[in-house]
Amino acid sequence: MGNYSFSDEAIQDLEEICEYIARNNPKAASKIFDQIRQKCKLVAEFPNMGKSYARLAPNLRGIVFQDYLIFYYPREDGIDIVHVVSGYQDLESLFSDSDDE
């Protein structure tokens, strides 16, 4: 059974996504949150199913869910989710900023 965990950044990403959606439709925000968690659960079972994003960070993988990208690092017993972002975001700057901290 694959496990998954969210980094502090990924939790913040999810909160921002859900808050934005909830402004117009609280039920939709709750639904997207549940769907993202289900997707993460599935990916945790098959960590190599996502696309490699090694150009952004070593061993980084990602999977598309609707208009979002879920970025994670595979581990022996599942995945560590590091970001959940809009697919329209500048991905290079997202990961270069975290390297500077």
N, C-alpha and C positions, 0 to 999 in steps of 0.2 A: 504494500500500500504506500503510495507516494504522499509525502507531506509537503506543505507549502507554508511559507512565512512571508510577511510583508515588512519591508524596511520602513523606517520612519518616513522616508521620502515617498514611498509608495502609498502609505496611509494618507499622507497629506495630499497626494495626487487624487486619490479616491474621494477624499472629503471635498476637494475643490470641484471635481466633476459632479458629484452628487448635489452639492449646494447650487451649482449653476443650473442643473436640470430641475431641481426642486423649486426654483423660482417660478417656473411655469407649470410644473406637473410633479408634485411630491410622489405620487404613485410610480411614475416612470423612473424617478431617481432611485427609489427602493428596488424596483425591478432590475435596473441596470447594475446596481451594486450586487444583487444576488446572482445575476448572470455572469458578471466578471468573476465572482468567487467560484462559480461552477466551472468556468473555463480554466481557472487556475488549478482547481482540483483535477481536472482532466489532464492538463499539461504535467502536473506533478507525477501522474502515473506513467507518462511517456515524455520525459524531459527533453529528449532530442528531437521531438516533433517540430519544434519551432525553428525559425530561420536563424542562421548565425549572423550576429552583428559584431564580429570580432574587430571590424574596422573602427568601431566606436570604443570598445573595451575588450580586453582578452576574455575569452570564454562566454561572453555575453550572447544570449539568445533572446528572440522575441517572437511573439505570436500576435496576429491581428484578431481583434474582436470588434466588430462593427467599425466605428471610426477611430478606434483606439488601438494602441500598441501596448502590449504587456511585456516588459523587459524583465528577464530573470537570468539567474545563474543556476545551472544544474548542479545538484549535489548527489551523493550516493543514495539518499533516501527520499529525493524529491527535488524541490526548487526553492530558491530564495528570490522573491519578487522585489526588484529595486525601483521600478517606475511603472506607472500606468499613465500614458499620455495620449493626446490627440495625434493622430497620424499626420496631421498638417504641421506639427511643431518642428522647429529646427533641431533635429536630433543631435547633430554634432555639438551644438552649443550646450545642449542638455548634459551631455556626458563630459565635455571639457570643463564646464563649470564645477562639477563635482570633484574633478581631479585637482582643482586649484585650492580647495578648502583644506 
